[in-house]
Amino acid sequence: MKKALNIILLLFVLILSHNCVIAQTGSNDTLRVEAFITPEGDTIPSAWLPTVEVKSIMTSQLKNYWQNWTRLRNAVYVTYPYALRASVVINEVNSQLVNVKDEKLRKQIIKSRERDLKRDFADKVTNLSVYQGKVLMKLIKRETGNNCYDLIKEYKGGFNAGLWQTVAFLFSSSLKQQYDAKGEDQEIEKFVQEVRKLYGFKGE
């Protein structure tokens, strides 16, 4: 009975407080409420309230959720700058190719930008994990509106696109990654907005 009353009191304190002082102690995520401020602006020190400690052992399901959450968040933070850079280069290439009809000249333009990308990003991108590569392909789709398969097909031809799609398939992946900001990729979109706000990127 006493334990139940303490839990109810803790919930009441958290609901009313505007500025709780919280410290984490122990190995089981113990939260200690030191004081709180009432809606009227009065501060009630911890000495006036009984100490309430809530302990919970993290379940394997919850632990797995947070591991996946952290993994995805880290992948977005690592790969989003590459996706932005790729979108810039693709827009530049497209603008250069607009009125170019000569196939040889088109290939020269594409190859020159390909060298730039390899010089700037080859080492970094090849060090990505397969999982990070999947996230990067989703983000490229987000930034350019085209999946990686279509981009390779456009600039390097259908044979190369098919070849690299086969390689991706061997790693249980696909170059045809889609992006649904309001559906299955909502979590990625939240992290993207977090990164954009943190580093001051303009646009959406």
Phi, psi and omega in degrees: 000315181297320180297318179296319179295322179296320179294318178297318179297318180298316179298319178299317180297314183293324180293318183281334188285144174255339186212077180282142172262115187238136176231141179261129180225156176078174184267356183247030178056056177277126179254130182244120179271113184273322183195166174210161181249128181284163177303335180278354179097002180277137178263127178253113181290160183296336181296337181275348185239148177290145178290129180239122179244130179244122181240143178209134176272127182294128179287161179296326179294315180292321178298319179295321178299312182290329175295316179293320179299313181295319180298315180293316180299314179298320180297319179295316180299323182285317191265340184300319177302325178293320179296320178297315180298319179299319181294323178296312181297316180298319178295321179294317179298315180300319180293327179286333185266355187309308185253016181266115181259334181292120185296322181295317179294321178300315180296323179296318180296313180298317182294324180295320179286329177297321177296320178299315180296317179297318180297318185276329191231353186306309182297319183291314184291322181291344178272358178289150174284167177300320179297314179295326177297321177297316180296318179301317180296323176296318182289327175296319175300318180298316187278330185253339184084358179234143175280167186295327178299313181295323179294315179295319179298319181294317187262333185240356177098160183295325181298312179297320179298315179295321180297312182288333174295321178295318178298315179299320180299323180296336177259023179058039180229188179203141176284348184266037179298132177260173179221121181236093185296335182256001181239243187291344181253023179301319182294319177298317181299322178298318180291324177299313179297325177296315179295316182298319179292319182297318185256006173072031177290140179270163180087200183245000000 
